[in-house]
């Protein structure tokens, strides 16, 4: 009897222990979601509360970035325009070479084109002008003329006065510029010859013309503008006993800016 009583007490004790363990696990299960919810609330408050300051640097807004990009683009365009468009002064413009005008072409519509014909066939012309190359159909061309560039043309005015001395000859006269351009450093040359056309003596002299200051700073009075006259006086020393039979004369000049 006592043995059965002990067995019953052990079974009762085991049932009570299982019941206690089951109640504890249910409490843990019920408490777990509540704890997780509290932790998430704490995290949300710490990260997304508007009143708290972020511990990291906030990136600029998209509008601000676009505004900065637009400003940089404008600065780049201004810089490129300054590079591609240099400031030309008068001296640089003088160095620019434009194509020379050699031909004048009259078209049927009344247009006149001046330039250089660089290609021609049966049907068309290609003309190099100061604004570029133009292609012209020959059936539109009425007339084509050659254009000579403006040049100086110095000529003697009559015969010079010859002065004969014992050891020299002198020639005094005038020249005129019948051309369309100024002649610079105009010089008259005389050569003396014997009966066999041998050279006896020669000399030259600059004319007494207009005063001109060149771009290099040199000042000269040996220039002759178109339509103007200038006088000359040439001395030639003669140190020989040969008889002078005739003389020759010539005019030389240059072009300067």
FIKOLZA-1660 file (N, C-alpha, C; in steps of 0.1 Angstrom, whole numbers, plus 5000, padded with zeros to 4 digits):
% residues 257
   i   px   py   pz ch aa at
   1 5008 4988 5000  A  X  N
   1 5000 5000 5000  A  X CA
   1 5009 5012 5000  A  X  C
   2 5018 5012 5008  A  X  N
   2 5028 5024 5009  A  X CA
   2 5035 5026 4996  A  X  C
   3 5038 5015 4989  A  X  N
   3 5045 5016 4976  A  X CA
   3 5036 5023 4966  A  X  C
   4 5023 5020 4965  A  X  N
   4 5014 5026 4955  A  X CA
   4 5012 5041 4959  A  X  C
   5 5013 5044 4971  A  X  N
   5 5011 5058 4975  A  X CA
   5 5023 5067 4970  A  X  C
   6 5035 5061 4971  A  X  N
   6 5047 5068 4967  A  X CA
   6 5046 5071 4952  A  X  C
   7 5042 5061 4944  A  X  N
   7 5041 5062 4930  A  X CA
   7 5031 5073 4926  A  X  C
   8 5020 5074 4933  A  X  N
   8 5010 5084 4930  A  X CA
   8 5015 5098 4933  A  X  C
   9 5023 5100 4943  A  X  N
   9 5028 5113 4946  A  X CA
   9 5038 5117 4936  A  X  C
  10 5046 5108 4930  A  X  N
  10 5056 5111 4920  A  X CA
  10 5049 5116 4907  A  X  C
  11 5038 5109 4904  A  X  N
  11 5031 5113 4891  A  X CA
  11 5024 5126 4893  A  X  C
  12 5019 5130 4904  A  X  N
  12 5013 5143 4907  A  X CA
  12 5024 5154 4906  A  X  C
  13 5035 5151 4912  A  X  N
  13 5046 5161 4911  A  X CA
  13 5051 5164 4897  A  X  C
  14 5051 5153 4889  A  X  N
  14 5056 5155 4875  A  X CA
  14 5046 5163 4867  A  X  C
  15 5033 5161 4869  A  X  N
  15 5022 5169 4862  A  X CA
  15 5023 5183 4866  A  X  C
  16 5026 5186 4879  A  X  N
  16 5027 5200 4883  A  X CA
  16 5039 5207 4876  A  X  C
  17 5050 5200 4875  A  X  N
  17 5062 5207 4869  A  X CA
  17 5059 5210 4854  A  X  C
  18 5053 5201 4847  A  X  N
  18 5050 5203 4833  A  X CA
  18 5041 5215 4831  A  X  C
  19 5031 5217 4840  A  X  N
  19 5022 5228 4839  A  X CA
  19 5029 5241 4841  A  X  C
  20 5038 5241 4851  A  X  N
  20 5046 5254 4854  A  X CA
  20 5055 5258 4842  A  X  C
  21 5061 5248 4836  A  X  N
  21 5070 5251 4825  A  X CA
  21 5062 5256 4813  A  X  C
  22 5050 5250 4810  A  X  N
  22 5042 5255 4799  A  X CA
  22 5037 5269 4801  A  X  C
  23 5034 5273 4813  A  X  N
  23 5029 5287 4816  A  X CA
  23 5040 5297 4814  A  X  C
  24 5053 5293 4817  A  X  N
  24 5064 5302 4815  A  X CA
  24 5067 5305 4801  A  X  C
  25 5066 5294 4793  A  X  N
  25 5068 5295 4778  A  X CA
  25 5058 5304 4772  A  X  C
  26 5045 5302 4776  A  X  N
  26 5035 5311 4771  A  X CA
  26 5037 5325 4774  A  X  C
  27 5041 5328 4786  A  X  N
  27 5044 5342 4790  A  X CA
  27 5056 5348 4782  A  X  C
  28 5066 5340 4779  A  X  N
  28 5077 5345 4771  A  X CA
  28 5072 5348 4757  A  X  C
  29 5063 5339 4751  A  X  N
  29 5058 5341 4738  A  X CA
  29 5050 5354 4737  A  X  C
  30 5042 5356 4748  A  X  N
  30 5034 5368 4748  A  X CA
  30 5042 5381 4749  A  X  C
  31 5053 5380 4757  A  X  N
  31 5061 5392 4759  A  X CA
  31 5070 5395 4748  A  X  C
  32 5074 5386 4739  A  X  N
  32 5084 5388 4728  A  X CA
  32 5079 5398 4718  A  X  C
  33 5067 5398 4713  A  X  N
  33 5063 5408 4703  A  X CA
  33 5063 5422 4709  A  X  C
  34 5059 5423 4722  A  X  N
  34 5058 5436 4728  A  X CA
  34 5072 5442 4730  A  X  C
  35 5082 5433 4733  A  X  N
  35 5096 5439 4734  A  X CA
  35 5101 5443 4721  A  X  C
  36 5098 5436 4710  A  X  N
  36 5103 5439 4697  A  X CA
  36 5096 5452 4692  A  X  C
  37 5084 5454 4695  A  X  N
  37 5077 5467 4691  A  X CA
  37 5083 5479 4698  A  X  C
  38 5086 5477 4711  A  X  N
  38 5092 5488 4718  A  X CA
  38 5106 5492 4713  A  X  C
  39 5114 5482 4709  A  X  N
  39 5127 5484 4703  A  X CA
  39 5126 5492 4690  A  X  C
  40 5116 5487 4681  A  X  N
  40 5115 5494 4668  A  X CA
  40 5111 5508 4670  A  X  C
  41 5102 5511 4680  A  X  N
  41 5098 5525 4682  A  X CA
  41 5110 5533 4687  A  X  C
  42 5118 5527 4695  A  X  N
  42 5130 5535 4699  A  X CA
  42 5139 5538 4688  A  X  C
  43 5141 5528 4679  A  X  N
  43 5149 5531 4667  A  X CA
  43 5143 5541 4658  A  X  C
  44 5130 5540 4656  A  X  N
  44 5123 5550 4647  A  X CA
  44 5124 5564 4653  A  X  C
  45 5124 5565 4665  A  X  N
  45 5125 5579 4672  A  X CA
  45 5139 5584 4670  A  X  C
  46 5149 5576 4672  A  X  N
  46 5163 5580 4671  A  X CA
  46 5167 5584 4657  A  X  C
  47 5161 5577 4647  A  X  N
  47 5166 5580 4633  A  X CA
  47 5157 5590 4625  A  X  C
  48 5144 5590 4628  A  X  N
  48 5135 5598 4619  A  X CA
  48 5128 5609 4627  A  X  C
  49 5132 5612 4639  A  X  N
  49 5126 5623 4646  A  X CA
  49 5131 5636 4640  A  X  C
  50 5122 5645 4636  A  X  N
  50 5126 5658 4630  A  X CA
  50 5134 5667 4639  A  X  C
  51 5132 5665 4652  A  X  N
  51 5138 5674 4662  A  X CA
  51 5153 5670 4664  A  X  C
  52 5157 5658 4661  A  X  N
  52 5170 5654 4664  A  X CA
  52 5179 5657 4652  A  X  C
  53 5192 5660 4654  A  X  N
  53 5201 5664 4643  A  X CA
  53 5208 5651 4639  A  X  C
  54 5209 5649 4625  A  X  N
  54 5216 5637 4620  A  X CA
  54 5231 5638 4623  A  X  C
  55 5237 5626 4625  A  X  N
  55 5251 5626 4628  A  X CA
  55 5260 5625 4615  A  X  C
  56 5253 5625 4603  A  X  N
  56 5260 5625 4590  A  X CA
  56 5257 5638 4582  A  X  C
  57 5265 5641 4572  A  X  N
  57 5263 5653 4563  A  X CA
  57 5251 5650 4554  A  X  C
  58 5242 5660 4554  A  X  N
  58 5230 5658 4545  A  X CA
  58 5234 5662 4531  A  X  C
  59 5231 5654 4521  A  X  N
  59 5233 5657 4507  A  X CA
  59 5225 5669 4502  A  X  C
  60 5230 5677 4492  A  X  N
  60 5222 5688 4487  A  X CA
  60 5210 5683 4479  A  X  C
  61 5201 5692 4478  A  X  N
  61 5189 5688 4470  A  X CA
  61 5192 5687 4455  A  X  C
  62 5184 5680 4448  A  X  N
  62 5186 5678 4433  A  X CA
  62 5185 5692 4426  A  X  C
  63 5176 5701 4430  A  X  N
  63 5175 5714 4424  A  X CA
  63 5188 5722 4425  A  X  C
  64 5195 5721 4437  A  X  N
  64 5207 5728 4439  A  X CA
  64 5218 5722 4430  A  X  C
  65 5219 5709 4428  A  X  N
  65 5229 5703 4420  A  X CA
  65 5227 5707 4405  A  X  C
  66 5214 5707 4401  A  X  N
  66 5211 5711 4387  A  X CA
  66 5215 5726 4385  A  X  C
  67 5213 5734 4395  A  X  N
  67 5217 5749 4394  A  X CA
  67 5232 5750 4392  A  X  C
  68 5239 5743 4400  A  X  N
  68 5254 5743 4400  A  X CA
  68 5259 5738 4386  A  X  C
  69 5253 5728 4381  A  X  N
  69 5257 5722 4367  A  X CA
  69 5255 5733 4357  A  X  C
  70 5243 5740 4357  A  X  N
  70 5240 5750 4347  A  X CA
  70 5250 5761 4348  A  X  C
  71 5254 5765 4360  A  X  N
  71 5264 5776 4362  A  X CA
  71 5277 5772 4356  A  X  C
  72 5282 5760 4358  A  X  N
  72 5294 5755 4353  A  X CA
  72 5294 5754 4338  A  X  C
  73 5283 5750 4332  A  X  N
  73 5282 5750 4317  A  X CA
  73 5283 5764 4312  A  X  C
  74 5277 5774 4318  A  X  N
  74 5278 5788 4313  A  X CA
  74 5292 5793 4314  A  X  C
  75 5299 5789 4325  A  X  N
  75 5313 5794 4326  A  X CA
  75 5322 5787 4315  A  X  C
  76 5319 5774 4312  A  X  N
  76 5327 5767 4302  A  X CA
  76 5325 5774 4288  A  X  C
  77 5312 5777 4285  A  X  N
  77 5309 5783 4272  A  X CA
  77 5316 5797 4271  A  X  C
  78 5316 5805 4281  A  X  N
  78 5323 5818 4281  A  X CA
  78 5338 5816 4279  A  X  C
  79 5344 5806 4285  A  X  N
  79 5358 5803 4284  A  X CA
  79 5361 5799 4270  A  X  C
  80 5353 5790 4264  A  X  N
  80 5355 5786 4250  A  X CA
  80 5354 5797 4240  A  X  C
  81 5344 5806 4242  A  X  N
  81 5343 5817 4233  A  X CA
  81 5354 5826 4234  A  X  C
  82 5361 5828 4245  A  X  N
  82 5372 5837 4246  A  X CA
  82 5384 5830 4239  A  X  C
  83 5385 5817 4239  A  X  N
  83 5396 5810 4232  A  X CA
  83 5394 5811 4217  A  X  C
  84 5382 5808 4212  A  X  N
  84 5379 5807 4198  A  X CA
  84 5378 5820 4191  A  X  C
  85 5376 5831 4199  A  X  N
  85 5375 5844 4193  A  X CA
  85 5386 5854 4198  A  X  C
  86 5398 5853 4193  A  X  N
  86 5408 5862 4198  A  X CA
  86 5406 5877 4194  A  X  C
  87 5412 5886 4201  A  X  N
  87 5410 5900 4199  A  X CA
  87 5421 5904 4189  A  X  C
  88 5417 5908 4177  A  X  N
  88 5426 5912 4167  A  X CA
  88 5428 5927 4168  A  X  C
  89 5441 5932 4168  A  X  N
  89 5444 5946 4167  A  X CA
  89 5447 5949 4152  A  X  C
  90 5450 5962 4150  A  X  N
  90 5452 5966 4136  A  X CA
  90 5464 5960 4130  A  X  C
  91 5475 5958 4138  A  X  N
  91 5487 5952 4132  A  X CA
  91 5485 5938 4128  A  X  C
  92 5477 5930 4136  A  X  N
  92 5474 5916 4132  A  X CA
  92 5466 5915 4120  A  X  C
  93 5456 5924 4119  A  X  N
  93 5447 5924 4107  A  X CA
  93 5455 5927 4094  A  X  C
  94 5466 5935 4095  A  X  N
  94 5474 5938 4084  A  X CA
  94 5482 5926 4079  A  X  C
  95 5484 5916 4088  A  X  N
  95 5492 5904 4084  A  X CA
  95 5483 5893 4078  A  X  C
  96 5470 5895 4079  A  X  N
  96 5461 5885 4073  A  X CA
  96 5461 5887 4058  A  X  C
  97 5463 5876 4051  A  X  N
  97 5464 5876 4036  A  X CA
  97 5451 5872 4030  A  X  C
  98 5445 5881 4023  A  X  N
  98 5433 5878 4016  A  X CA
  98 5437 5874 4001  A  X  C
  99 5428 5866 3995  A  X  N
  99 5432 5862 3981  A  X CA
  99 5432 5874 3972  A  X  C
 100 5442 5875 3964  A  X  N
 100 5443 5886 3954  A  X CA
 100 5432 5885 3944  A  X  C
 101 5427 5897 3940  A  X  N
 101 5417 5898 3930  A  X CA
 101 5423 5898 3916  A  X  C
 102 5420 5888 3908  A  X  N
 102 5426 5887 3894  A  X CA
 102 5415 5887 3884  A  X  C
 103 5403 5884 3887  A  X  N
 103 5392 5882 3877  A  X CA
 103 5380 5889 3882  A  X  C
 104 5372 5895 3873  A  X  N
 104 5359 5900 3876  A  X CA
 104 5349 5894 3867  A  X  C
 105 5339 5888 3873  A  X  N
 105 5329 5879 3865  A  X CA
 105 5316 5886 3866  A  X  C
 106 5309 5889 3855  A  X  N
 106 5296 5895 3855  A  X CA
 106 5286 5884 3852  A  X  C
 107 5276 5883 3860  A  X  N
 107 5265 5873 3858  A  X CA
 107 5253 5879 3852  A  X  C
 108 5244 5870 3847  A  X  N
 108 5232 5874 3840  A  X CA
 108 5222 5881 3849  A  X  C
 109 5223 5878 3863  A  X  N
 109 5214 5885 3872  A  X CA
 109 5218 5899 3876  A  X  C
 110 5229 5903 3870  A  X  N
 110 5235 5917 3874  A  X CA
 110 5245 5916 3885  A  X  C
 111 5249 5905 3890  A  X  N
 111 5259 5904 3901  A  X CA
 111 5273 5904 3895  A  X  C
 112 5282 5911 3902  A  X  N
 112 5296 5911 3898  A  X CA
 112 5304 5904 3909  A  X  C
 113 5312 5894 3905  A  X  N
 113 5320 5887 3915  A  X CA
 113 5335 5889 3911  A  X  C
 114 5343 5892 3922  A  X  N
 114 5357 5895 3920  A  X CA
 114 5364 5884 3928  A  X  C
 115 5375 5878 3922  A  X  N
 115 5383 5868 3929  A  X CA
 115 5393 5862 3919  A  X  C
 116 5396 5850 3922  A  X  N
 116 5406 5842 3914  A  X CA
 116 5399 5829 3909  A  X  C
 117 5399 5827 3896  A  X  N
 117 5394 5815 3890  A  X CA
 117 5404 5804 3892  A  X  C
 118 5401 5794 3901  A  X  N
 118 5410 5783 3904  A  X CA
 118 5407 5770 3897  A  X  C
 119 5395 5770 3891  A  X  N
 119 5391 5758 3883  A  X CA
 119 5381 5762 3872  A  X  C
 120 5382 5755 3861  A  X  N
 120 5373 5759 3850  A  X CA
 120 5372 5747 3841  A  X  C
 121 5359 5743 3837  A  X  N
 121 5357 5733 3827  A  X CA
 121 5346 5738 3818  A  X  C
 122 5340 5729 3810  A  X  N
 122 5330 5734 3800  A  X CA
 122 5318 5739 3807  A  X  C
 123 5314 5734 3818  A  X  N
 123 5301 5737 3824  A  X CA
 123 5302 5747 3836  A  X  C
 124 5313 5748 3843  A  X  N
 124 5313 5756 3855  A  X CA
 124 5327 5763 3858  A  X  C
 125 5326 5772 3867  A  X  N
 125 5338 5779 3872  A  X CA
 125 5338 5778 3887  A  X  C
 126 5350 5777 3893  A  X  N
 126 5351 5777 3907  A  X CA
 126 5360 5789 3910  A  X  C
 127 5355 5799 3918  A  X  N
 127 5362 5812 3920  A  X CA
 127 5365 5813 3935  A  X  C
 128 5378 5816 3938  A  X  N
 128 5382 5818 3952  A  X CA
 128 5380 5833 3955  A  X  C
 129 5371 5836 3965  A  X  N
 129 5369 5850 3968  A  X CA
 129 5373 5852 3983  A  X  C
 130 5370 5864 3988  A  X  N
 130 5374 5867 4001  A  X CA
 130 5364 5861 4011  A  X  C
 131 5353 5856 4007  A  X  N
 131 5343 5849 4016  A  X CA
 131 5343 5834 4014  A  X  C
 132 5352 5829 4005  A  X  N
 132 5353 5815 4003  A  X CA
 132 5352 5812 3988  A  X  C
 133 5350 5799 3985  A  X  N
 133 5349 5794 3971  A  X CA
 133 5335 5794 3966  A  X  C
 134 5333 5799 3954  A  X  N
 134 5320 5799 3948  A  X CA
 134 5320 5791 3935  A  X  C
 135 5309 5783 3933  A  X  N
 135 5308 5775 3921  A  X CA
 135 5297 5782 3912  A  X  C
 136 5301 5785 3900  A  X  N
 136 5293 5793 3891  A  X CA
 136 5291 5785 3878  A  X  C
 137 5278 5784 3874  A  X  N
 137 5275 5778 3861  A  X CA
 137 5279 5787 3850  A  X  C
 138 5285 5782 3840  A  X  N
 138 5290 5790 3829  A  X CA
 138 5278 5796 3821  A  X  C
 139 5266 5790 3821  A  X  N
 139 5255 5796 3813  A  X CA
 139 5250 5808 3820  A  X  C
 140 5255 5811 3833  A  X  N
 140 5251 5824 3840  A  X CA
 140 5261 5835 3838  A  X  C
 141 5272 5832 3832  A  X  N
 141 5283 5842 3830  A  X CA
 141 5281 5849 3817  A  X  C
 142 5281 5863 3819  A  X  N
 142 5281 5871 3807  A  X CA
 142 5294 5875 3802  A  X  C
 143 5303 5879 3811  A  X  N
 143 5316 5884 3808  A  X CA
 143 5326 5881 3819  A  X  C
 144 5339 5879 3815  A  X  N
 144 5350 5877 3824  A  X CA
 144 5361 5885 3820  A  X  C
 145 5366 5893 3830  A  X  N
 145 5378 5902 3827  A  X CA
 145 5389 5900 3837  A  X  C
 146 5401 5902 3832  A  X  N
 146 5413 5902 3841  A  X CA
 146 5414 5915 3848  A  X  C
 147 5417 5915 3861  A  X  N
 147 5419 5927 3869  A  X CA
 147 5434 5927 3873  A  X  C
 148 5441 5938 3869  A  X  N
 148 5455 5940 3873  A  X CA
 148 5455 5946 3887  A  X  C
 149 5464 5941 3896  A  X  N
 149 5465 5947 3909  A  X CA
 149 5470 5962 3908  A  X  C
 150 5466 5970 3918  A  X  N
 150 5471 5984 3918  A  X CA
 150 5486 5984 3920  A  X  C
 151 5493 5991 3910  A  X  N
 151 5508 5992 3911  A  X CA
 151 5512 6006 3908  A  X  C
 152 5524 6010 3912  A  X  N
 152 5530 6023 3909  A  X CA
 152 5536 6022 3895  A  X  C
 153 5536 6033 3888  A  X  N
 153 5542 6034 3874  A  X CA
 153 5549 6047 3873  A  X  C
 154 5562 6047 3875  A  X  N
 154 5570 6059 3875  A  X CA
 154 5576 6061 3861  A  X  C
 155 5574 6073 3856  A  X  N
 155 5579 6077 3843  A  X CA
 155 5587 6090 3843  A  X  C
 156 5597 6091 3834  A  X  N
 156 5604 6104 3833  A  X CA
 156 5595 6114 3827  A  X  C
 157 5597 6127 3832  A  X  N
 157 5589 6138 3826  A  X CA
 157 5599 6145 3816  A  X  C
 158 5598 6142 3803  A  X  N
 158 5607 6148 3794  A  X CA
 158 5622 6144 3796  A  X  C
 159 5631 6152 3789  A  X  N
 159 5645 6149 3790  A  X CA
 159 5651 6156 3802  A  X  C
 160 5660 6150 3809  A  X  N
 160 5667 6157 3820  A  X CA
 160 5677 6167 3815  A  X  C
 161 5681 6176 3824  A  X  N
 161 5691 6186 3821  A  X CA
 161 5705 6179 3824  A  X  C
 162 5714 6179 3814  A  X  N
 162 5727 6173 3816  A  X CA
 162 5737 6184 3819  A  X  C
 163 5745 6182 3829  A  X  N
 163 5755 6191 3833  A  X CA
 163 5769 6184 3832  A  X  C
 164 5777 6189 3823  A  X  N
 164 5790 6183 3820  A  X CA
 164 5801 6191 3827  A  X  C
 165 5809 6183 3835  A  X  N
 165 5821 6189 3842  A  X CA
 165 5833 6181 3838  A  X  C
 166 5844 6185 3843  A  X  N
 166 5857 6179 3840  A  X CA
 166 5858 6165 3845  A  X  C
 167 5853 6162 3857  A  X  N
 167 5855 6149 3863  A  X CA
 167 5841 6142 3866  A  X  C
 168 5830 6148 3862  A  X  N
 168 5817 6142 3865  A  X CA
 168 5807 6147 3855  A  X  C
 169 5796 6140 3856  A  X  N
 169 5784 6144 3849  A  X CA
 169 5772 6145 3859  A  X  C
 170 5763 6154 3857  A  X  N
 170 5751 6155 3865  A  X CA
 170 5738 6156 3857  A  X  C
 171 5728 6150 3862  A  X  N
 171 5715 6150 3855  A  X CA
 171 5704 6154 3865  A  X  C
 172 5696 6164 3860  A  X  N
 172 5686 6170 3868  A  X CA
 172 5673 6168 3861  A  X  C
 173 5662 6163 3867  A  X  N
 173 5649 6162 3860  A  X CA
 173 5638 6158 3870  A  X  C
 174 5627 6153 3865  A  X  N
 174 5615 6150 3873  A  X CA
 174 5609 6137 3868  A  X  C
 175 5602 6130 3877  A  X  N
 175 5594 6118 3873  A  X CA
 175 5580 6120 3879  A  X  C
 176 5571 6112 3873  A  X  N
 176 5557 6112 3878  A  X CA
 176 5552 6098 3880  A  X  C
 177 5544 6097 3890  A  X  N
 177 5538 6084 3893  A  X CA
 177 5524 6083 3886  A  X  C
 178 5524 6076 3874  A  X  N
 178 5512 6074 3867  A  X CA
 178 5504 6062 3871  A  X  C
 179 5508 6055 3882  A  X  N
 179 5501 6043 3886  A  X CA
 179 5490 6046 3896  A  X  C
 180 5486 6035 3903  A  X  N
 180 5475 6035 3912  A  X CA
 180 5480 6032 3927  A  X  C
 181 5493 6031 3929  A  X  N
 181 5498 6028 3942  A  X CA
 181 5510 6037 3945  A  X  C
 182 5513 6040 3958  A  X  N
 182 5524 6048 3962  A  X CA
 182 5537 6040 3959  A  X  C
 183 5547 6047 3954  A  X  N
 183 5560 6042 3952  A  X CA
 183 5569 6046 3963  A  X  C
 184 5576 6037 3970  A  X  N
 184 5585 6040 3981  A  X CA
 184 5600 6039 3977  A  X  C
 185 5608 6047 3983  A  X  N
 185 5622 6047 3980  A  X CA
 185 5625 6047 3965  A  X  C
 186 5619 6057 3959  A  X  N
 186 5621 6058 3944  A  X CA
 186 5635 6063 3941  A  X  C
 187 5642 6057 3932  A  X  N
 187 5656 6060 3929  A  X CA
 187 5658 6060 3914  A  X  C
 188 5666 6070 3909  A  X  N
 188 5669 6072 3895  A  X CA
 188 5683 6067 3893  A  X  C
 189 5686 6059 3883  A  X  N
 189 5699 6053 3880  A  X CA
 189 5703 6058 3866  A  X  C
 190 5716 6063 3865  A  X  N
 190 5722 6066 3852  A  X CA
 190 5734 6058 3850  A  X  C
 191 5736 6053 3838  A  X  N
 191 5748 6046 3834  A  X CA
 191 5754 6053 3822  A  X  C
 192 5768 6055 3822  A  X  N
 192 5775 6061 3810  A  X CA
 192 5782 6050 3803  A  X  C
 193 5782 6051 3789  A  X  N
 193 5788 6040 3781  A  X CA
 193 5797 6047 3770  A  X  C
 194 5807 6039 3765  A  X  N
 194 5815 6044 3754  A  X CA
 194 5809 6039 3741  A  X  C
 195 5817 6041 3730  A  X  N
 195 5812 6037 3717  A  X CA
 195 5810 6022 3715  A  X  C
 196 5817 6014 3723  A  X  N
 196 5815 6000 3722  A  X CA
 196 5805 5994 3732  A  X  C
 197 5797 6003 3738  A  X  N
 197 5787 5999 3748  A  X CA
 197 5793 5994 3761  A  X  C
 198 5806 5997 3763  A  X  N
 198 5812 5994 3776  A  X CA
 198 5808 6004 3786  A  X  C
 199 5806 5999 3799  A  X  N
 199 5802 6007 3810  A  X CA
 199 5814 6016 3815  A  X  C
 200 5812 6029 3815  A  X  N
 200 5823 6038 3820  A  X CA
 200 5821 6041 3835  A  X  C
 201 5808 6045 3838  A  X  N
 201 5805 6049 3852  A  X CA
 201 5790 6048 3854  A  X  C
 202 5786 6047 3866  A  X  N
 202 5772 6046 3870  A  X CA
 202 5770 6052 3884  A  X  C
 203 5758 6057 3886  A  X  N
 203 5755 6062 3900  A  X CA
 203 5740 6064 3900  A  X  C
 204 5734 6066 3912  A  X  N
 204 5720 6068 3914  A  X CA
 204 5717 6077 3925  A  X  C
 205 5705 6082 3926  A  X  N
 205 5701 6091 3937  A  X CA
 205 5686 6089 3939  A  X  C
 206 5682 6090 3952  A  X  N
 206 5668 6090 3956  A  X CA
 206 5661 6103 3952  A  X  C
 207 5649 6102 3949  A  X  N
 207 5641 6114 3944  A  X CA
 207 5638 6122 3957  A  X  C
 208 5634 6135 3954  A  X  N
 208 5629 6144 3965  A  X CA
 208 5614 6144 3964  A  X  C
 209 5608 6134 3971  A  X  N
 209 5594 6132 3970  A  X CA
 209 5586 6136 3983  A  X  C
 210 5576 6128 3986  A  X  N
 210 5568 6130 3998  A  X CA
 210 5574 6123 4010  A  X  C
 211 5572 6130 4021  A  X  N
 211 5577 6124 4034  A  X CA
 211 5567 6114 4039  A  X  C
 212 5572 6103 4043  A  X  N
 212 5563 6092 4048  A  X CA
 212 5570 6085 4060  A  X  C
 213 5562 6081 4070  A  X  N
 213 5566 6074 4081  A  X CA
 213 5561 6060 4080  A  X  C
 214 5570 6050 4079  A  X  N
 214 5566 6036 4078  A  X CA
 214 5563 6030 4091  A  X  C
 215 5556 6018 4091  A  X  N
 215 5552 6011 4103  A  X CA
 215 5565 6007 4111  A  X  C
 216 5576 6005 4105  A  X  N
 216 5588 6002 4112  A  X CA
 216 5594 6014 4119  A  X  C
 217 5589 6026 4117  A  X  N
 217 5595 6038 4123  A  X CA
 217 5604 6045 4114  A  X  C
 218 5608 6040 4103  A  X  N
 218 5617 6047 4093  A  X CA
 218 5609 6058 4086  A  X  C
 219 5616 6069 4085  A  X  N
 219 5611 6081 4079  A  X CA
 219 5618 6084 4066  A  X  C
 220 5611 6085 4055  A  X  N
 220 5617 6087 4042  A  X CA
 220 5609 6099 4034  A  X  C
 221 5617 6106 4026  A  X  N
 221 5611 6116 4017  A  X CA
 221 5612 6112 4002  A  X  C
 222 5614 6099 4000  A  X  N
 222 5615 6094 3986  A  X CA
 222 5603 6086 3981  A  X  C
 223 5592 6090 3987  A  X  N
 223 5579 6083 3982  A  X CA
 223 5572 6092 3972  A  X  C
 224 5565 6086 3963  A  X  N
 224 5557 6093 3953  A  X CA
 224 5543 6087 3953  A  X  C
 225 5533 6095 3956  A  X  N
 225 5519 6091 3956  A  X CA
 225 5514 6091 3942  A  X  C
 226 5503 6083 3939  A  X  N
 226 5498 6083 3926  A  X CA
 226 5494 6097 3921  A  X  C
 227 5499 6100 3909  A  X  N
 227 5496 6113 3903  A  X CA
 227 5505 6124 3907  A  X  C
 228 5515 6122 3916  A  X  N
 228 5524 6132 3921  A  X CA
 228 5537 6132 3912  A  X  C
 229 5544 6143 3913  A  X  N
 229 5557 6145 3907  A  X CA
 229 5568 6145 3918  A  X  C
 230 5580 6142 3913  A  X  N
 230 5592 6143 3922  A  X CA
 230 5604 6146 3914  A  X  C
 231 5613 6154 3920  A  X  N
 231 5625 6158 3913  A  X CA
 231 5637 6149 3917  A  X  C
 232 5647 6149 3908  A  X  N
 232 5659 6141 3911  A  X CA
 232 5671 6148 3906  A  X  C
 233 5683 6145 3912  A  X  N
 233 5695 6151 3908  A  X CA
 233 5706 6140 3910  A  X  C
 234 5712 6135 3899  A  X  N
 234 5722 6124 3900  A  X CA
 234 5735 6129 3896  A  X  C
 235 5745 6127 3905  A  X  N
 235 5759 6130 3902  A  X CA
 235 5767 6118 3898  A  X  C
 236 5775 6118 3888  A  X  N
 236 5783 6106 3884  A  X CA
 236 5797 6110 3882  A  X  C
 237 5806 6105 3890  A  X  N
 237 5820 6108 3889  A  X CA
 237 5826 6100 3877  A  X  C
 238 5834 6107 3869  A  X  N
 238 5840 6101 3858  A  X CA
 238 5856 6102 3859  A  X  C
 239 5862 6091 3862  A  X  N
 239 5877 6091 3864  A  X CA
 239 5884 6083 3853  A  X  C
 240 5881 6087 3841  A  X  N
 240 5887 6080 3829  A  X CA
 240 5888 6090 3817  A  X  C
 241 5897 6086 3808  A  X  N
 241 5899 6094 3796  A  X CA
 241 5890 6089 3785  A  X  C
 242 5882 6079 3787  A  X  N
 242 5874 6073 3776  A  X CA
 242 5863 6084 3773  A  X  C
 243 5859 6084 3761  A  X  N
 243 5849 6093 3756  A  X CA
 243 5835 6087 3759  A  X  C
 244 5826 6095 3765  A  X  N
 244 5813 6091 3767  A  X CA
 244 5804 6093 3755  A  X  C
 245 5798 6082 3750  A  X  N
 245 5791 6083 3738  A  X CA
 245 5775 6084 3741  A  X  C
 246 5771 6078 3751  A  X  N
 246 5757 6078 3754  A  X CA
 246 5755 6074 3769  A  X  C
 247 5742 6076 3773  A  X  N
 247 5739 6072 3787  A  X CA
 247 5725 6065 3787  A  X  C
 248 5723 6057 3797  A  X  N
 248 5710 6051 3799  A  X CA
 248 5705 6054 3813  A  X  C
 249 5692 6055 3814  A  X  N
 249 5686 6058 3827  A  X CA
 249 5674 6049 3831  A  X  C
 250 5672 6047 3843  A  X  N
 250 5662 6038 3848  A  X CA
 250 5656 6043 3861  A  X  C
 251 5644 6038 3865  A  X  N
 251 5638 6041 3878  A  X CA
 251 5635 6029 3885  A  X  C
 252 5639 6028 3898  A  X  N
 252 5636 6017 3907  A  X CA
 252 5628 6022 3919  A  X  C
 253 5619 6013 3924  A  X  N
 253 5612 6017 3936  A  X CA
 253 5607 6004 3943  A  X  C
 254 5602 6006 3955  A  X  N
 254 5598 5995 3964  A  X CA
 254 5584 5998 3969  A  X  C
 255 5578 5988 3976  A  X  N
 255 5565 5989 3983  A  X CA
 255 5567 5986 3997  A  X  C
 256 5563 5995 4006  A  X  N
 256 5564 5992 4021  A  X CA
 256 5551 5998 4027  A  X  C
 257 5549 5993 4039  A  X  N
 257 5537 5997 4047  A  X CA
 257 5542 6006 4058  A  X  C
% end
